[in-house]
Amino acid sequence: MPYEHLLVSVHGEGPLKTGLVQLNRPKQMNALNDRVMDELGAALLAFDQDESIGCIVLTGTDKVFAAGADIAEMADYDFIKVYKANFISRNWETLGRVRKPVIAAVAGYALGGGCEVAMMADFIIAADTARFGQPELTVGLVPGAGGTQRLPRAVGKAKAMDMVLTGRMMDAAEAERAGLVSRVVAADELMQEVLSAADTICGLGMPSVMLAKECVNRAFEGALSEGLTYERRMFHALFGTEDQHEGMDAFLAKRTPQFKHR
């Protein structure tokens, strides 16, 4: 489908390829409004359902990932409007329904809703120019797309409280030390690094990749004992796949596995 605020492309040469979704509202610093989030959800779900896609990358420009929710759109909202429209819940949470790995490639500013969308990805690779923040209190709000929930899980209570209550930004180096991002690279190497990581994921068997994502997410959604039980069942289940037999046969034969993703 045609997109007004996204650039969508496919990268890679293997059997499984990487779907790239780039936010493209440069005049508004990629501010996130309802149209953007509807399009983003549609693009992500399309790649998720495409059997030729093994990984999805979400990015912005070299100056800004996303500067937050669109204040111009929200300025005249009232409680009844946002409640009846199920604002944010209706379309922002679509990313949580994507079963394939999603990598956020962040350069420049990821603020407010932009930071929250980046945290919805499975992991973040940041350029050394990246800046993260949750400045919602400066406009009389609190983070509304998971910032008060995902940020403490990523960086701990103290840093999350600091960022949310003061609105200060965290640079890329601090974000890596705190655990918000998985790695930091030079800005001009960001997409090469991210697409390389995506290619690595695409070279693995999709059943194990998707189940691994589910297992890690369980660590944040329940008790340790429940997570361990779930992990064990998924481990057992993968012994019923062709990829498991191929992977172990290839290891013992000292050859490269040829996964069939089943």
CYANA upper distance limits for C-alpha pairs under 8 A (distance plus 0.5 A):
  3 TYR  CA      7 LEU  CA      7.72
  3 TYR  CA     39 GLU  CA      7.06
  5 HIS  CA     23 LEU  CA      6.78
  5 HIS  CA     24 ASN  CA      5.35
  5 HIS  CA     25 ARG  CA      6.14
  5 HIS  CA     35 ARG  CA      8.49
  5 HIS  CA     36 VAL  CA      6.49
  5 HIS  CA     39 GLU  CA      7.98
  6 LEU  CA     21 VAL  CA      7.15
  6 LEU  CA     22 GLN  CA      6.01
  6 LEU  CA     23 LEU  CA      5.35
  6 LEU  CA     24 ASN  CA      5.43
  6 LEU  CA     25 ARG  CA      8.27
  6 LEU  CA     36 VAL  CA      8.19
  6 LEU  CA     39 GLU  CA      7.85
  6 LEU  CA     40 LEU  CA      7.89
  7 LEU  CA     21 VAL  CA      6.45
  7 LEU  CA     22 GLN  CA      5.51
  7 LEU  CA     23 LEU  CA      7.11
  7 LEU  CA     24 ASN  CA      6.92
  8 VAL  CA     19 GLY  CA      7.91
  8 VAL  CA     20 LEU  CA      6.19
  8 VAL  CA     21 VAL  CA      5.26
  8 VAL  CA     22 GLN  CA      6.85
  8 VAL  CA     43 ALA  CA      8.18
  9 SER  CA     19 GLY  CA      6.56
  9 SER  CA     20 LEU  CA      5.72
  9 SER  CA     21 VAL  CA      7.29
 10 VAL  CA     17 LYS  CA      7.18
 10 VAL  CA     18 THR  CA      6.15
 10 VAL  CA     19 GLY  CA      5.18
 10 VAL  CA     20 LEU  CA      6.40
 11 HIS  CA     17 LYS  CA      6.30
 11 HIS  CA     18 THR  CA      5.60
 11 HIS  CA     19 GLY  CA      6.96
 11 HIS  CA     20 LEU  CA      7.73
 11 HIS  CA    195 LEU  CA      8.45
 12 GLY  CA     16 LEU  CA      8.10
 12 GLY  CA     17 LYS  CA      5.41
 12 GLY  CA     18 THR  CA      6.62
 12 GLY  CA    199 ASP  CA      7.36
 13 GLU  CA     17 LYS  CA      7.14
 14 GLY  CA    202 CYS  CA      8.24
 14 GLY  CA    203 GLY  CA      7.97
 15 PRO  CA     52 SER  CA      7.35
 16 LEU  CA     51 GLU  CA      8.39
 16 LEU  CA     52 SER  CA      5.56
 16 LEU  CA     53 ILE  CA      5.74
 16 LEU  CA     54 GLY  CA      5.69
 16 LEU  CA    202 CYS  CA      5.90
 16 LEU  CA    203 GLY  CA      7.64
 17 LYS  CA     52 SER  CA      6.67
 17 LYS  CA     53 ILE  CA      5.30
 17 LYS  CA     54 GLY  CA      6.16
 17 LYS  CA     55 CYS  CA      7.47
 17 LYS  CA    199 ASP  CA      7.73
 17 LYS  CA    202 CYS  CA      6.84
 18 THR  CA     53 ILE  CA      6.12
 18 THR  CA     54 GLY  CA      6.50
 18 THR  CA     55 CYS  CA      5.46
 18 THR  CA     56 ILE  CA      6.04
 18 THR  CA     57 VAL  CA      7.59
 18 THR  CA    195 LEU  CA      8.03
 18 THR  CA    198 ALA  CA      6.90
 18 THR  CA    199 ASP  CA      7.51
 18 THR  CA    202 CYS  CA      7.79
 19 GLY  CA     47 PHE  CA      6.81
 19 GLY  CA     53 ILE  CA      6.79
 19 GLY  CA     54 GLY  CA      8.41
 19 GLY  CA     55 CYS  CA      6.86
 19 GLY  CA     56 ILE  CA      5.18
 19 GLY  CA     57 VAL  CA      6.69
 20 LEU  CA     56 ILE  CA      6.39
 20 LEU  CA     57 VAL  CA      5.32
 20 LEU  CA     58 LEU  CA      6.64
 20 LEU  CA     59 THR  CA      8.26
 21 VAL  CA     40 LEU  CA      8.36
 21 VAL  CA     43 ALA  CA      7.80
 21 VAL  CA     44 LEU  CA      8.26
 21 VAL  CA     56 ILE  CA      8.03
 21 VAL  CA     57 VAL  CA      6.64
 21 VAL  CA     58 LEU  CA      5.43
 21 VAL  CA     59 THR  CA      6.88
 22 GLN  CA     58 LEU  CA      6.43
 22 GLN  CA     59 THR  CA      5.34
 22 GLN  CA     60 GLY  CA      5.67
 22 GLN  CA     61 THR  CA      8.11
 23 LEU  CA     30 ASN  CA      6.69
 23 LEU  CA     58 LEU  CA      8.30
 23 LEU  CA     59 THR  CA      6.82
 23 LEU  CA     60 GLY  CA      5.31
 23 LEU  CA     61 THR  CA      7.98
 23 LEU  CA     65 PHE  CA      7.94
 23 LEU  CA     66 ALA  CA      8.20
 24 ASN  CA     30 ASN  CA      6.62
 24 ASN  CA     60 GLY  CA      7.34
 24 ASN  CA     61 THR  CA      8.20
 25 ARG  CA     29 MET  CA      6.62
 25 ARG  CA     30 ASN  CA      4.91
 25 ARG  CA     31 ALA  CA      7.48
 26 PRO  CA     30 ASN  CA      6.15
 29 MET  CA     64 VAL  CA      6.81
 29 MET  CA     65 PHE  CA      8.46
 29 MET  CA     66 ALA  CA      6.70
 29 MET  CA     67 ALA  CA      6.20
 30 ASN  CA     60 GLY  CA      7.84
 30 ASN  CA     64 VAL  CA      7.68
 30 ASN  CA     65 PHE  CA      7.39
 30 ASN  CA     66 ALA  CA      5.22
 30 ASN  CA     67 ALA  CA      6.65
 30 ASN  CA     68 GLY  CA      8.21
 31 ALA  CA     66 ALA  CA      6.18
 31 ALA  CA     67 ALA  CA      5.88
 31 ALA  CA     68 GLY  CA      5.76
 31 ALA  CA     69 ALA  CA      5.84
 31 ALA  CA     70 ASP  CA      5.45
 31 ALA  CA    114 GLY  CA      8.32
 32 LEU  CA     36 VAL  CA      6.27
 32 LEU  CA     37 MET  CA      7.09
 32 LEU  CA     66 ALA  CA      7.63
 32 LEU  CA     67 ALA  CA      8.37
 32 LEU  CA     68 GLY  CA      6.53
 32 LEU  CA     69 ALA  CA      4.96
 32 LEU  CA     70 ASP  CA      5.76
 32 LEU  CA    113 GLY  CA      7.68
 32 LEU  CA    114 GLY  CA      8.03
 33 ASN  CA     37 MET  CA      6.77
 33 ASN  CA     69 ALA  CA      6.59
 33 ASN  CA     70 ASP  CA      5.81
 33 ASN  CA     73 GLU  CA      7.41
 34 ASP  CA     38 ASP  CA      6.55
 34 ASP  CA     91 ASN  CA      8.16
 35 ARG  CA     39 GLU  CA      6.68
 36 VAL  CA     40 LEU  CA      6.50
 37 MET  CA     41 GLY  CA      6.53
 37 MET  CA     91 ASN  CA      6.53
 37 MET  CA     92 TRP  CA      6.50
 38 ASP  CA     42 ALA  CA      6.78
 38 ASP  CA     91 ASN  CA      6.50
 38 ASP  CA     92 TRP  CA      8.47
 39 GLU  CA     43 ALA  CA      6.63
 40 LEU  CA     44 LEU  CA      6.61
 41 GLY  CA     45 LEU  CA      6.59
 41 GLY  CA     91 ASN  CA      7.28
 41 GLY  CA     92 TRP  CA      8.02
 41 GLY  CA     94 THR  CA      5.90
 41 GLY  CA     95 LEU  CA      7.01
 42 ALA  CA     46 ALA  CA      6.56
 43 ALA  CA     47 PHE  CA      6.86
 44 LEU  CA     48 ASP  CA      6.58
 44 LEU  CA     56 ILE  CA      8.12
 44 LEU  CA     95 LEU  CA      7.55
 44 LEU  CA     98 VAL  CA      7.49
 45 LEU  CA     49 GLN  CA      6.65
 45 LEU  CA     98 VAL  CA      6.92
 46 ALA  CA     50 ASP  CA      6.75
 47 PHE  CA     53 ILE  CA      6.73
 47 PHE  CA     56 ILE  CA      7.73
 48 ASP  CA     53 ILE  CA      7.67
 48 ASP  CA     98 VAL  CA      6.57
 48 ASP  CA     99 ARG  CA      7.20
 48 ASP  CA    100 LYS  CA      6.57
 53 ILE  CA    202 CYS  CA      8.28
 54 GLY  CA    100 LYS  CA      7.22
 54 GLY  CA    101 PRO  CA      8.15
 54 GLY  CA    201 ILE  CA      7.54
 54 GLY  CA    202 CYS  CA      5.29
 54 GLY  CA    206 MET  CA      7.42
 55 CYS  CA    100 LYS  CA      6.48
 55 CYS  CA    101 PRO  CA      5.75
 55 CYS  CA    102 VAL  CA      6.71
 55 CYS  CA    103 ILE  CA      8.37
 55 CYS  CA    198 ALA  CA      6.31
 55 CYS  CA    199 ASP  CA      8.38
 55 CYS  CA    201 ILE  CA      7.22
 55 CYS  CA    202 CYS  CA      6.69
 56 ILE  CA    100 LYS  CA      7.75
 56 ILE  CA    101 PRO  CA      6.73
 56 ILE  CA    102 VAL  CA      5.25
 56 ILE  CA    103 ILE  CA      6.82
 56 ILE  CA    198 ALA  CA      7.94
 57 VAL  CA    102 VAL  CA      6.15
 57 VAL  CA    103 ILE  CA      5.31
 57 VAL  CA    104 ALA  CA      6.37
 57 VAL  CA    105 ALA  CA      7.39
 57 VAL  CA    194 VAL  CA      8.15
 57 VAL  CA    195 LEU  CA      8.24
 57 VAL  CA    198 ALA  CA      8.06
 58 LEU  CA    102 VAL  CA      7.56
 58 LEU  CA    103 ILE  CA      6.67
 58 LEU  CA    104 ALA  CA      5.32
 58 LEU  CA    105 ALA  CA      6.61
 59 THR  CA     65 PHE  CA      6.64
 59 THR  CA    104 ALA  CA      6.37
 59 THR  CA    105 ALA  CA      5.38
 59 THR  CA    106 VAL  CA      6.56
 60 GLY  CA     64 VAL  CA      6.54
 60 GLY  CA     65 PHE  CA      4.58
 60 GLY  CA     66 ALA  CA      7.14
 60 GLY  CA    105 ALA  CA      8.09
 60 GLY  CA    106 VAL  CA      7.40
 60 GLY  CA    107 ALA  CA      7.81
 61 THR  CA     65 PHE  CA      6.42
 61 THR  CA    107 ALA  CA      7.33
 61 THR  CA    108 GLY  CA      8.26
 62 ASP  CA    107 ALA  CA      5.74
 62 ASP  CA    108 GLY  CA      6.64
 62 ASP  CA    187 ALA  CA      7.97
 63 LYS  CA    107 ALA  CA      6.68
 63 LYS  CA    108 GLY  CA      5.02
 63 LYS  CA    109 TYR  CA      7.34
 64 VAL  CA    106 VAL  CA      8.22
 64 VAL  CA    107 ALA  CA      6.44
 64 VAL  CA    108 GLY  CA      4.79
 64 VAL  CA    109 TYR  CA      5.05
 64 VAL  CA    110 ALA  CA      7.11
 65 PHE  CA    106 VAL  CA      6.06
 65 PHE  CA    107 ALA  CA      6.41
 65 PHE  CA    108 GLY  CA      6.63
 65 PHE  CA    109 TYR  CA      6.16
 65 PHE  CA    110 ALA  CA      5.77
 65 PHE  CA    114 GLY  CA      7.16
 66 ALA  CA    109 TYR  CA      6.85
 66 ALA  CA    110 ALA  CA      5.64
 66 ALA  CA    111 LEU  CA      7.02
 66 ALA  CA    113 GLY  CA      7.97
 66 ALA  CA    114 GLY  CA      4.95
 66 ALA  CA    115 CYS  CA      8.03
 67 ALA  CA    109 TYR  CA      6.53
 67 ALA  CA    110 ALA  CA      6.16
 67 ALA  CA    111 LEU  CA      5.43
 67 ALA  CA    112 GLY  CA      7.34
 67 ALA  CA    113 GLY  CA      7.86
 67 ALA  CA    114 GLY  CA      6.20
 68 GLY  CA    110 ALA  CA      7.64
 68 GLY  CA    111 LEU  CA      5.63
 68 GLY  CA    112 GLY  CA      5.02
 68 GLY  CA    113 GLY  CA      4.71
 68 GLY  CA    114 GLY  CA      5.16
 68 GLY  CA    115 CYS  CA      7.90
 69 ALA  CA    112 GLY  CA      7.29
 69 ALA  CA    113 GLY  CA      5.67
 69 ALA  CA    114 GLY  CA      7.71
 70 ASP  CA     74 MET  CA      7.02
 71 ILE  CA     75 ALA  CA      6.29
 73 GLU  CA     77 TYR  CA      8.49
 77 TYR  CA     81 LYS  CA      6.64
 77 TYR  CA     82 VAL  CA      7.18
 78 ASP  CA     82 VAL  CA      6.93
 79 PHE  CA     83 TYR  CA      6.43
 80 ILE  CA     84 LYS  CA      6.38
 81 LYS  CA     85 ALA  CA      6.49
 82 VAL  CA     86 ASN  CA      6.41
 82 VAL  CA     87 PHE  CA      5.50
 83 TYR  CA     87 PHE  CA      7.04
 85 ALA  CA     90 ARG  CA      8.10
 86 ASN  CA     90 ARG  CA      5.93
 87 PHE  CA     91 ASN  CA      8.32
 88 ILE  CA     92 TRP  CA      5.54
 88 ILE  CA     93 GLU  CA      7.66
 88 ILE  CA    144 GLY  CA      7.99
 88 ILE  CA    145 ALA  CA      7.01
 89 SER  CA     93 GLU  CA      6.27
 89 SER  CA    145 ALA  CA      8.43
 92 TRP  CA    117 VAL  CA      8.44
 92 TRP  CA    145 ALA  CA      7.77
 93 GLU  CA     97 ARG  CA      7.96
 93 GLU  CA    145 ALA  CA      8.49
 94 THR  CA     98 VAL  CA      7.71
 95 LEU  CA    120 MET  CA      7.13
 95 LEU  CA    121 ALA  CA      7.92
 96 GLY  CA    120 MET  CA      7.30
 98 VAL  CA    102 VAL  CA      8.43
 99 ARG  CA    210 MET  CA      6.69
 99 ARG  CA    213 LYS  CA      8.19
 99 ARG  CA    214 GLU  CA      8.39
100 LYS  CA    209 VAL  CA      8.15
100 LYS  CA    210 MET  CA      6.26
100 LYS  CA    213 LYS  CA      8.30
101 PRO  CA    121 ALA  CA      8.35
101 PRO  CA    122 ASP  CA      6.71
101 PRO  CA    209 VAL  CA      8.21
101 PRO  CA    210 MET  CA      7.69
101 PRO  CA    213 LYS  CA      7.51
102 VAL  CA    121 ALA  CA      5.69
102 VAL  CA    122 ASP  CA      5.85
102 VAL  CA    123 PHE  CA      7.69
103 ILE  CA    121 ALA  CA      6.16
103 ILE  CA    122 ASP  CA      6.37
103 ILE  CA    123 PHE  CA      5.86
103 ILE  CA    124 ILE  CA      6.34
103 ILE  CA    125 ILE  CA      7.75
103 ILE  CA    194 VAL  CA      8.01
103 ILE  CA    198 ALA  CA      8.23
104 ALA  CA    118 ALA  CA      6.16
104 ALA  CA    121 ALA  CA      6.28
104 ALA  CA    122 ASP  CA      8.18
104 ALA  CA    123 PHE  CA      6.83
104 ALA  CA    124 ILE  CA      5.19
104 ALA  CA    125 ILE  CA      6.76
105 ALA  CA    124 ILE  CA      6.53
105 ALA  CA    125 ILE  CA      5.66
105 ALA  CA    126 ALA  CA      6.36
105 ALA  CA    127 ALA  CA      8.23
105 ALA  CA    190 LEU  CA      7.58
105 ALA  CA    191 MET  CA      7.66
105 ALA  CA    194 VAL  CA      7.10
106 VAL  CA    110 ALA  CA      7.70
106 VAL  CA    118 ALA  CA      8.18
106 VAL  CA    124 ILE  CA      7.51
106 VAL  CA    125 ILE  CA      6.89
106 VAL  CA    126 ALA  CA      5.25
106 VAL  CA    127 ALA  CA      6.66
106 VAL  CA    130 ALA  CA      6.68
107 ALA  CA    126 ALA  CA      6.54
107 ALA  CA    127 ALA  CA      5.44
107 ALA  CA    128 ASP  CA      7.88
107 ALA  CA    129 THR  CA      6.20
107 ALA  CA    130 ALA  CA      5.10
107 ALA  CA    131 ARG  CA      8.21
107 ALA  CA    187 ALA  CA      7.35
107 ALA  CA    190 LEU  CA      8.39
108 GLY  CA    127 ALA  CA      8.06
108 GLY  CA    129 THR  CA      5.71
108 GLY  CA    130 ALA  CA      4.72
108 GLY  CA    131 ARG  CA      6.29
109 TYR  CA    114 GLY  CA      8.48
109 TYR  CA    130 ALA  CA      6.27
109 TYR  CA    131 ARG  CA      5.32
109 TYR  CA    132 PHE  CA      6.72
110 ALA  CA    114 GLY  CA      5.18
110 ALA  CA    115 CYS  CA      5.10
110 ALA  CA    118 ALA  CA      8.01
110 ALA  CA    130 ALA  CA      7.73
110 ALA  CA    131 ARG  CA      6.49
110 ALA  CA    132 PHE  CA      5.42
110 ALA  CA    133 GLY  CA      7.10
111 LEU  CA    115 CYS  CA      5.36
111 LEU  CA    116 GLU  CA      8.32
111 LEU  CA    131 ARG  CA      8.11
111 LEU  CA    132 PHE  CA      6.04
111 LEU  CA    133 GLY  CA      5.15
111 LEU  CA    134 GLN  CA      6.21
111 LEU  CA    135 PRO  CA      7.55
112 GLY  CA    116 GLU  CA      6.86
112 GLY  CA    133 GLY  CA      6.58
112 GLY  CA    134 GLN  CA      4.93
112 GLY  CA    135 PRO  CA      6.40
112 GLY  CA    136 GLU  CA      6.79
112 GLY  CA    143 PRO  CA      7.27
112 GLY  CA    147 GLY  CA      8.22
113 GLY  CA    117 VAL  CA      6.51
113 GLY  CA    134 GLN  CA      8.33
113 GLY  CA    143 PRO  CA      8.10
113 GLY  CA    144 GLY  CA      8.36
113 GLY  CA    145 ALA  CA      6.97
114 GLY  CA    118 ALA  CA      6.72
115 CYS  CA    119 MET  CA      6.74
115 CYS  CA    132 PHE  CA      6.52
115 CYS  CA    133 GLY  CA      6.95
115 CYS  CA    134 GLN  CA      7.56
115 CYS  CA    147 GLY  CA      8.20
116 GLU  CA    120 MET  CA      6.91
116 GLU  CA    145 ALA  CA      6.50
116 GLU  CA    146 GLY  CA      6.60
116 GLU  CA    147 GLY  CA      6.01
116 GLU  CA    150 ARG  CA      8.30
117 VAL  CA    121 ALA  CA      7.49
117 VAL  CA    145 ALA  CA      8.23
118 ALA  CA    124 ILE  CA      7.27
119 MET  CA    123 PHE  CA      7.78
119 MET  CA    124 ILE  CA      7.84
119 MET  CA    150 ARG  CA      7.31
119 MET  CA    151 LEU  CA      8.14
119 MET  CA    180 LEU  CA      8.42
122 ASP  CA    213 LYS  CA      8.34
123 PHE  CA    181 VAL  CA      7.17
123 PHE  CA    182 SER  CA      6.90
124 ILE  CA    180 LEU  CA      7.94
124 ILE  CA    181 VAL  CA      5.33
124 ILE  CA    182 SER  CA      6.29
124 ILE  CA    183 ARG  CA      7.95
125 ILE  CA    181 VAL  CA      6.38
125 ILE  CA    182 SER  CA      6.25
125 ILE  CA    183 ARG  CA      5.74
125 ILE  CA    184 VAL  CA      6.58
125 ILE  CA    185 VAL  CA      8.25
125 ILE  CA    190 LEU  CA      8.13
125 ILE  CA    194 VAL  CA      7.25
126 ALA  CA    130 ALA  CA      6.53
126 ALA  CA    172 ALA  CA      7.05
126 ALA  CA    181 VAL  CA      7.11
126 ALA  CA    182 SER  CA      8.40
126 ALA  CA    183 ARG  CA      6.83
126 ALA  CA    184 VAL  CA      5.34
126 ALA  CA    185 VAL  CA      6.93
126 ALA  CA    190 LEU  CA      7.56
127 ALA  CA    172 ALA  CA      7.55
127 ALA  CA    184 VAL  CA      6.02
127 ALA  CA    185 VAL  CA      5.55
127 ALA  CA    186 ALA  CA      5.98
127 ALA  CA    187 ALA  CA      5.05
127 ALA  CA    188 ASP  CA      8.49
127 ALA  CA    189 GLU  CA      8.35
127 ALA  CA    190 LEU  CA      6.21
128 ASP  CA    171 ASP  CA      8.44
128 ASP  CA    172 ALA  CA      5.99
128 ASP  CA    173 ALA  CA      7.65
128 ASP  CA    184 VAL  CA      6.40
128 ASP  CA    185 VAL  CA      6.31
128 ASP  CA    186 ALA  CA      5.92
128 ASP  CA    187 ALA  CA      6.32
129 THR  CA    171 ASP  CA      8.05
129 THR  CA    172 ALA  CA      7.18
129 THR  CA    186 ALA  CA      8.43
129 THR  CA    187 ALA  CA      6.92
130 ALA  CA    171 ASP  CA      6.58
130 ALA  CA    172 ALA  CA      5.69
131 ARG  CA    169 MET  CA      6.61
131 ARG  CA    170 MET  CA      6.13
131 ARG  CA    171 ASP  CA      5.11
131 ARG  CA    172 ALA  CA      6.55
132 PHE  CA    169 MET  CA      5.85
132 PHE  CA    170 MET  CA      5.58
132 PHE  CA    171 ASP  CA      6.89
132 PHE  CA    172 ALA  CA      8.19
132 PHE  CA    175 ALA  CA      8.24
133 GLY  CA    163 MET  CA      6.95
133 GLY  CA    164 VAL  CA      8.24
133 GLY  CA    167 GLY  CA      6.98
133 GLY  CA    168 ARG  CA      6.76
133 GLY  CA    169 MET  CA      4.99
133 GLY  CA    170 MET  CA      6.75
134 GLN  CA    143 PRO  CA      7.22
134 GLN  CA    147 GLY  CA      7.59
134 GLN  CA    163 MET  CA      6.74
134 GLN  CA    164 VAL  CA      5.92
134 GLN  CA    167 GLY  CA      6.20
134 GLN  CA    168 ARG  CA      8.08
134 GLN  CA    169 MET  CA      8.06
135 PRO  CA    139 VAL  CA      8.21
135 PRO  CA    143 PRO  CA      8.50
135 PRO  CA    163 MET  CA      8.22
135 PRO  CA    164 VAL  CA      7.02
135 PRO  CA    166 THR  CA      8.07
135 PRO  CA    167 GLY  CA      4.71
135 PRO  CA    168 ARG  CA      7.68
136 GLU  CA    140 GLY  CA      7.15
136 GLU  CA    141 LEU  CA      5.64
136 GLU  CA    142 VAL  CA      5.69
136 GLU  CA    143 PRO  CA      6.20
136 GLU  CA    164 VAL  CA      8.10
136 GLU  CA    167 GLY  CA      7.82
137 LEU  CA    141 LEU  CA      5.44
137 LEU  CA    142 VAL  CA      5.99
137 LEU  CA    143 PRO  CA      8.36
137 LEU  CA    164 VAL  CA      7.78
137 LEU  CA    165 LEU  CA      7.46
137 LEU  CA    166 THR  CA      8.45
137 LEU  CA    167 GLY  CA      7.52
138 THR  CA    167 GLY  CA      7.59
142 VAL  CA    164 VAL  CA      8.46
143 PRO  CA    147 GLY  CA      5.65
143 PRO  CA    148 THR  CA      6.69
143 PRO  CA    164 VAL  CA      8.38
144 GLY  CA    148 THR  CA      8.32
146 GLY  CA    150 ARG  CA      6.17
146 GLY  CA    151 LEU  CA      8.23
147 GLY  CA    151 LEU  CA      5.93
148 THR  CA    152 PRO  CA      7.21
148 THR  CA    160 ALA  CA      8.02
148 THR  CA    164 VAL  CA      8.12
149 GLN  CA    153 ARG  CA      7.23
150 ARG  CA    154 ALA  CA      6.76
151 LEU  CA    155 VAL  CA      6.54
151 LEU  CA    156 GLY  CA      7.87
151 LEU  CA    160 ALA  CA      6.33
151 LEU  CA    180 LEU  CA      8.20
152 PRO  CA    156 GLY  CA      4.93
152 PRO  CA    157 LYS  CA      5.44
152 PRO  CA    158 ALA  CA      8.47
152 PRO  CA    159 LYS  CA      8.03
152 PRO  CA    160 ALA  CA      5.67
152 PRO  CA    161 MET  CA      8.43
153 ARG  CA    157 LYS  CA      8.27
153 ARG  CA    220 PHE  CA      8.42
154 ALA  CA    178 ALA  CA      7.96
154 ALA  CA    179 GLY  CA      6.29
154 ALA  CA    180 LEU  CA      5.76
155 VAL  CA    159 LYS  CA      6.66
155 VAL  CA    160 ALA  CA      6.92
155 VAL  CA    178 ALA  CA      5.56
155 VAL  CA    179 GLY  CA      6.13
155 VAL  CA    180 LEU  CA      6.43
156 GLY  CA    160 ALA  CA      6.68
156 GLY  CA    178 ALA  CA      8.45
157 LYS  CA    161 MET  CA      6.42
158 ALA  CA    162 ASP  CA      6.68
159 LYS  CA    163 MET  CA      6.64
160 ALA  CA    164 VAL  CA      6.51
161 MET  CA    165 LEU  CA      6.19
162 ASP  CA    166 THR  CA      6.30
162 ASP  CA    167 GLY  CA      8.06
162 ASP  CA    168 ARG  CA      7.91
163 MET  CA    167 GLY  CA      5.61
163 MET  CA    168 ARG  CA      5.70
163 MET  CA    169 MET  CA      7.22
163 MET  CA    170 MET  CA      8.21
164 VAL  CA    168 ARG  CA      8.14
170 MET  CA    174 GLU  CA      6.62
170 MET  CA    175 ALA  CA      6.63
171 ASP  CA    175 ALA  CA      6.56
172 ALA  CA    176 GLU  CA      6.69
172 ALA  CA    181 VAL  CA      8.37
172 ALA  CA    184 VAL  CA      7.15
173 ALA  CA    177 ARG  CA      6.88
173 ALA  CA    184 VAL  CA      7.64
174 GLU  CA    178 ALA  CA      6.48
175 ALA  CA    179 GLY  CA      6.60
175 ALA  CA    180 LEU  CA      5.55
175 ALA  CA    181 VAL  CA      6.29
176 GLU  CA    180 LEU  CA      6.39
176 GLU  CA    181 VAL  CA      5.44
176 GLU  CA    182 SER  CA      6.74
176 GLU  CA    183 ARG  CA      6.66
176 GLU  CA    184 VAL  CA      7.35
185 VAL  CA    189 GLU  CA      6.87
185 VAL  CA    190 LEU  CA      6.49
185 VAL  CA    193 GLU  CA      8.16
186 ALA  CA    190 LEU  CA      6.84
189 GLU  CA    193 GLU  CA      6.59
190 LEU  CA    194 VAL  CA      6.63
191 MET  CA    195 LEU  CA      6.37
192 GLN  CA    196 SER  CA      6.53
193 GLU  CA    197 ALA  CA      6.81
194 VAL  CA    198 ALA  CA      6.70
195 LEU  CA    199 ASP  CA      6.50
196 SER  CA    200 THR  CA      6.81
197 ALA  CA    201 ILE  CA      6.97
198 ALA  CA    202 CYS  CA      6.65
199 ASP  CA    203 GLY  CA      6.74
200 THR  CA    204 LEU  CA      7.45
201 ILE  CA    209 VAL  CA      7.99
202 CYS  CA    206 MET  CA      8.15
203 GLY  CA    259 PHE  CA      8.39
204 LEU  CA    208 SER  CA      8.37
204 LEU  CA    209 VAL  CA      7.54
204 LEU  CA    259 PHE  CA      7.34
205 GLY  CA    209 VAL  CA      6.81
205 GLY  CA    243 ASP  CA      6.69
205 GLY  CA    259 PHE  CA      6.01
205 GLY  CA    260 LYS  CA      7.46
205 GLY  CA    261 HIS  CA      5.41
205 GLY  CA    262 ARG  CA      8.13
206 MET  CA    210 MET  CA      6.44
206 MET  CA    261 HIS  CA      5.63
206 MET  CA    262 ARG  CA      8.09
207 PRO  CA    211 LEU  CA      6.64
207 PRO  CA    238 LEU  CA      8.13
207 PRO  CA    261 HIS  CA      6.65
207 PRO  CA    262 ARG  CA      7.03
208 SER  CA    212 ALA  CA      6.39
208 SER  CA    238 LEU  CA      7.38
209 VAL  CA    213 LYS  CA      6.84
210 MET  CA    214 GLU  CA      6.93
211 LEU  CA    215 CYS  CA      6.66
211 LEU  CA    234 MET  CA      7.16
212 ALA  CA    216 VAL  CA      6.73
213 LYS  CA    217 ASN  CA      6.71
214 GLU  CA    218 ARG  CA      6.78
215 CYS  CA    219 ALA  CA      7.46
215 CYS  CA    227 GLY  CA      7.63
215 CYS  CA    230 TYR  CA      7.37
215 CYS  CA    231 GLU  CA      6.07
215 CYS  CA    234 MET  CA      8.32
216 VAL  CA    220 PHE  CA      8.13
217 ASN  CA    221 GLU  CA      7.26
218 ARG  CA    222 GLY  CA      6.85
218 ARG  CA    227 GLY  CA      6.07
218 ARG  CA    230 TYR  CA      8.37
219 ALA  CA    223 ALA  CA      7.96
219 ALA  CA    224 LEU  CA      7.32
219 ALA  CA    227 GLY  CA      6.23
222 GLY  CA    226 GLU  CA      6.94
222 GLY  CA    227 GLY  CA      7.14
223 ALA  CA    227 GLY  CA      6.83
224 LEU  CA    228 LEU  CA      6.60
225 SER  CA    229 THR  CA      6.76
226 GLU  CA    230 TYR  CA      6.73
227 GLY  CA    231 GLU  CA      6.59
228 LEU  CA    232 ARG  CA      6.62
229 THR  CA    233 ARG  CA      6.83
230 TYR  CA    234 MET  CA      6.85
231 GLU  CA    235 PHE  CA      6.62
232 ARG  CA    236 HIS  CA      6.69
233 ARG  CA    237 ALA  CA      6.55
234 MET  CA    238 LEU  CA      6.79
235 PHE  CA    239 PHE  CA      7.73
236 HIS  CA    240 GLY  CA      8.30
237 ALA  CA    241 THR  CA      8.20
238 LEU  CA    244 GLN  CA      6.94
239 PHE  CA    244 GLN  CA      6.45
239 PHE  CA    245 HIS  CA      8.00
240 GLY  CA    244 GLN  CA      8.03
241 THR  CA    245 HIS  CA      7.53
241 THR  CA    262 ARG  CA      6.33
242 GLU  CA    246 GLU  CA      6.69
242 GLU  CA    259 PHE  CA      8.49
242 GLU  CA    260 LYS  CA      7.82
242 GLU  CA    261 HIS  CA      8.29
242 GLU  CA    262 ARG  CA      6.21
243 ASP  CA    247 GLY  CA      6.33
243 ASP  CA    259 PHE  CA      5.89
243 ASP  CA    260 LYS  CA      6.80
243 ASP  CA    261 HIS  CA      6.79
243 ASP  CA    262 ARG  CA      6.61
244 GLN  CA    248 MET  CA      6.74
245 HIS  CA    249 ASP  CA      6.50
246 GLU  CA    250 ALA  CA      6.44
246 GLU  CA    257 PRO  CA      6.68
246 GLU  CA    258 GLN  CA      7.42
246 GLU  CA    259 PHE  CA      7.26
247 GLY  CA    251 PHE  CA      6.70
247 GLY  CA    257 PRO  CA      5.89
247 GLY  CA    258 GLN  CA      8.20
247 GLY  CA    259 PHE  CA      7.83
248 MET  CA    252 LEU  CA      6.74
249 ASP  CA    253 ALA  CA      6.59
249 ASP  CA    257 PRO  CA      8.46
250 ALA  CA    254 LYS  CA      6.31
250 ALA  CA    255 ARG  CA      5.50
250 ALA  CA    256 THR  CA      6.45
250 ALA  CA    257 PRO  CA      5.59
251 PHE  CA    255 ARG  CA      6.85
251 PHE  CA    256 THR  CA      8.06
251 PHE  CA    257 PRO  CA      8.04
